[in-house]
Amino acid sequence: MSQRISFAKFIPLIVIVILLLVGSRFWVSVPAGHVAVATLFGEVQAKTYSEGLNIPVNPLLKFHEFDVREKTHKETAHVPSQDQLQTKIDVSVQYRLNGEMANNILKDTGNIDSMIEVQLVPKLRSLLREQGKTIKRAEDFFLEETQEQLQLGLTAGLSEYLAPKGINVSAVLIRDISLPPFITKAIEAKKEREQEVEKQKAELERYKTEQQQLIAAAEAQRQAAEEEAEKRRLLADAQAYEIEKINTAIGNNPNYVKLQALEALKAISKDPASKIYFIDSDSAQPLPLMHMSDNK
């Protein structure tokens, strides 16, 4: 009797577990950034289930989830140009799955990986080759306008081709460009020559600057010499003018000689060892003689 009572206590719990197990078949939860497509006995259903809780649903359906968030596919291809040279180009394709067409993708290709392999990659490589035919030389791939043209052409071509198939392409970006090895070496050699030319130009400019500095210094020295010569000429002219004036004063004024003689006598008289004698005291201009010693 007690065993029956204990078993009866577990009946509600068992019912709840059964309901949960069976009830989970009547609803589906789709993660954020995803959509779900259902199949019934292998047949793809037309309805697409968006993210979140979707109820009620047929418990016999099988669900397939598709990630509709932004993604990037990286691809590398050798692209020929008009000069028949192969240039290695790395590109990145930014794309997003069209959730409303997920059922068609499931029906036509199976999943997004198959979609990329079957649809996106072959078309991208084809477009790269077609775009390369418009480039005259391999080194033109490094030109900014060429890269812009290439990116725009690839984006437009992929968008037009993949949009009806359920993939929306937002951009195709060039990640890297690798020219053929011999062209790379030629470009490097050209750059080295250009750098050497620039170095020689810089050396020439330095030499010109030094020469200009030397010329400026020589010009400054010449001007200084001319100014010094002019200064000396003016000084000589002043001295000549002074002598001329003195001679004129002497010629015009005999008393000037007397004044100079008196000045000389005044200077001589300051020496205590000197003695002065006058040859002719009656002369208007007596000439003094200096007796240097008493023994004479």
C-alpha positions in Angstrom: 0.0 0.0 0.0 2.8 2.4 0.9 4.6 1.6 -2.3 1.6 2.6 -4.3 1.4 5.9 -2.5 5.1 6.6 -3.2 4.7 5.8 -6.9 1.7 8.1 -7.1 3.8 11.0 -5.9 6.1 10.6 -8.9 3.3 10.5 -11.5 3.0 14.3 -11.8 6.8 14.6 -12.3 6.8 11.9 -14.9 3.9 13.6 -16.7 5.7 16.9 -16.7 8.9 15.4 -18.2 6.8 13.7 -20.9 5.1 16.9 -21.7 8.4 18.7 -21.9 9.9 16.1 -24.2 6.9 16.0 -26.4 6.0 19.7 -26.1 9.5 20.7 -27.3 8.5 19.3 -30.7 5.8 22.0 -31.0 8.1 25.0 -30.8 11.5 26.0 -32.1 14.0 28.6 -30.8 16.2 30.3 -33.4 19.5 31.9 -32.1 20.2 35.6 -32.7 21.6 36.4 -36.2 20.2 33.1 -37.7 17.1 31.9 -39.5 15.7 28.4 -39.7 14.3 26.4 -42.6 12.2 23.3 -42.0 12.0 20.1 -44.0 9.2 17.5 -43.8 10.3 14.0 -44.8 13.1 15.7 -46.9 10.8 18.3 -48.6 11.9 21.9 -48.0 9.1 24.0 -46.6 8.4 27.5 -48.0 8.3 29.2 -44.6 11.4 30.7 -43.0 11.6 31.0 -39.2 13.3 34.1 -37.9 15.3 34.4 -34.7 13.5 33.9 -31.4 10.8 31.6 -30.2 8.5 30.3 -32.9 5.3 28.4 -31.9 3.4 26.3 -32.7 5.2 24.1 -35.2 4.7 20.7 -36.7 6.5 18.2 -34.4 7.5 16.2 -37.5 9.5 19.0 -39.0 13.3 19.0 -39.1 15.0 22.4 -38.8 18.2 23.7 -40.5 19.8 26.9 -39.2 21.5 29.5 -41.4 23.8 32.3 -40.1 22.7 35.6 -41.7 25.3 37.8 -40.0 28.0 39.7 -41.9 30.9 37.5 -43.0 34.2 37.8 -44.9 35.5 35.3 -47.5 39.2 35.6 -48.4 40.4 34.4 -51.8 43.7 34.4 -53.7 43.9 34.2 -57.5 46.5 34.7 -60.2 45.2 37.3 -62.6 46.6 37.7 -66.1 47.0 41.2 -67.6 47.3 42.2 -71.3 51.1 41.7 -71.2 50.4 38.0 -70.4 51.9 38.1 -67.0 50.3 36.5 -63.9 49.8 38.8 -60.9 48.8 37.3 -57.5 45.9 39.2 -55.9 44.4 38.6 -52.5 40.8 39.8 -52.0 38.3 39.8 -49.3 34.5 39.5 -50.0 32.2 40.9 -47.5 28.8 39.3 -47.8 25.6 38.5 -45.9 23.1 35.6 -46.4 19.6 36.7 -47.5 17.5 35.0 -44.8 14.3 35.2 -46.8 15.9 33.0 -49.4 17.4 30.4 -47.0 14.9 27.8 -48.2 16.1 28.2 -51.8 19.7 27.9 -50.6 18.9 24.7 -48.7 17.1 23.3 -51.7 19.7 24.3 -54.4 23.1 24.0 -52.6 22.5 22.6 -49.1 24.3 25.1 -46.8 26.3 28.3 -46.8 29.6 26.5 -47.2 28.5 24.8 -50.3 27.0 28.1 -51.5 30.4 29.8 -51.2 32.3 26.9 -52.9 29.8 26.4 -55.7 28.6 30.0 -56.4 30.8 32.7 -54.9 34.4 31.4 -55.5 34.1 30.4 -59.2 32.3 33.6 -60.1 34.9 35.7 -58.2 37.8 34.0 -60.0 36.1 34.5 -63.3 35.5 38.2 -62.6 39.1 38.6 -61.6 40.3 37.2 -64.8 37.9 39.4 -66.8 39.0 42.5 -64.9 42.6 41.6 -65.5 42.1 41.7 -69.3 41.5 45.4 -69.0 44.9 46.1 -67.4 47.7 46.8 -69.9 50.7 46.0 -67.7 51.1 44.0 -64.5 52.6 46.9 -62.6 49.5 48.9 -63.3 47.8 46.9 -60.6 49.6 49.1 -58.1 47.9 52.3 -59.5 45.2 53.7 -57.2 42.7 54.2 -60.0 43.3 50.6 -61.2 42.6 49.2 -57.7 39.5 51.3 -57.3 38.2 50.2 -60.7 39.0 46.6 -59.9 37.1 46.7 -56.5 34.1 48.4 -58.0 33.9 46.0 -60.9 34.2 42.9 -58.7 31.6 44.2 -56.2 29.1 45.0 -59.0 29.7 41.7 -60.8 29.4 39.6 -57.7 26.3 41.4 -56.4 24.5 41.0 -59.7 25.3 37.3 -59.9 24.8 36.3 -56.2 21.8 38.4 -55.2 19.3 36.2 -57.0 20.9 33.2 -55.4 20.5 34.5 -51.8 23.8 36.2 -51.1 24.1 39.9 -50.7 27.7 41.3 -51.4 28.5 44.6 -49.7 32.1 45.0 -50.9 35.1 43.4 -52.4 38.4 44.7 -51.0 42.0 44.1 -52.3 44.2 42.9 -49.5 47.5 42.4 -51.3 49.1 42.4 -54.8 52.2 40.4 -55.7 53.8 41.0 -59.0 55.9 38.4 -60.9 59.4 38.1 -59.3 61.3 39.5 -62.2 59.1 42.6 -62.3 59.5 43.0 -58.6 63.3 42.9 -59.0 63.1 45.4 -61.8 61.0 47.8 -59.8 63.3 47.5 -56.8 66.3 48.2 -59.1 64.4 51.2 -60.5 63.7 52.5 -57.0 67.4 52.1 -56.1 68.4 54.1 -59.2 65.8 56.8 -58.3 67.1 56.9 -54.7 70.7 57.3 -56.0 69.6 60.1 -58.3 67.9 61.8 -55.4 71.0 61.3 -53.3 73.2 62.9 -56.1 70.7 65.8 -56.4 70.9 66.4 -52.6 74.7 66.3 -52.8 74.7 68.8 -55.6 72.4 71.0 -53.7 74.7 70.8 -50.7 77.7 71.7 -52.9 75.8 74.6 -54.4 74.9 75.8 -50.9 78.5 75.6 -49.8 79.7 77.5 -52.8 77.1 80.2 -52.3 78.3 80.5 -48.7 81.9 80.8 -49.9 80.9 83.4 -52.4 79.0 85.3 -49.8 82.0 85.2 -47.4 84.4 86.4 -50.2 82.0 89.2 -51.1 81.8 90.2 -47.4 85.6 90.2 -47.2 85.9 92.3 -50.4 83.4 94.8 -49.1 85.3 94.9 -45.8 88.6 95.5 -47.7 87.0 98.2 -49.8 85.6 99.9 -46.6 89.1 99.7 -44.9 90.8 101.1 -48.0 88.2 103.9 -48.2 88.8 104.6 -44.5 92.6 104.8 -45.0 92.1 107.0 -48.1 89.9 109.4 -46.1 92.5 109.4 -43.2 95.3 110.2 -45.7 93.2 112.9 -47.3 92.6 114.3 -43.8 96.3 114.2 -42.9 97.3 115.8 -46.3 94.7 118.5 -45.7 96.1 119.1 -42.2 99.7 119.4 -43.6 98.5 121.6 -46.4 96.8 123.9 -43.8 99.9 124.0 -41.6 102.1 124.9 -44.6 99.6 127.6 -45.6 99.6 128.9 -42.0 103.4 128.9 -41.9 103.7 130.7 -45.1 101.1 133.3 -44.3 102.0 133.8 -40.6 105.8 133.8 -39.6 104.8 134.1 -36.0 103.6 130.5 -36.2 107.3 129.4 -36.4 108.1 131.5 -33.4 105.2 129.9 -31.5 106.5 126.4 -32.4 110.0 127.3 -31.3 108.8 128.5 -28.0 106.8 125.3 -27.6 110.0 123.4 -28.3 112.0 125.4 -25.8 109.3 124.9 -23.2 109.6 121.1 -23.7 113.4 121.2 -23.6 113.5 123.2 -20.5 111.7 120.6 -18.6 114.8 118.4 -18.8 117.1 119.3 -15.8 120.3 118.1 -17.6 119.9 120.3 -20.6 121.3 123.8 -21.0 120.2 126.4 -23.6 122.4 128.9 -25.3 121.2 131.5 -27.8 123.6 132.2 -30.7 122.3 135.6 -31.4 120.1 137.2 -28.9 119.4 140.2 -31.1 118.0 138.0 -33.8 114.3 138.2 -34.3 114.3 134.4 -34.2 117.2 133.2 -32.0 118.1 129.6 -32.5 118.7 127.8 -29.2 121.4 125.2 -28.7 121.1 122.6 -26.0 124.2 121.9 -23.9 123.9 118.4 -22.9 126.9 118.2 -20.5 129.2 120.5 -18.5 132.4 118.8 -19.8 131.8 120.2 -23.3 
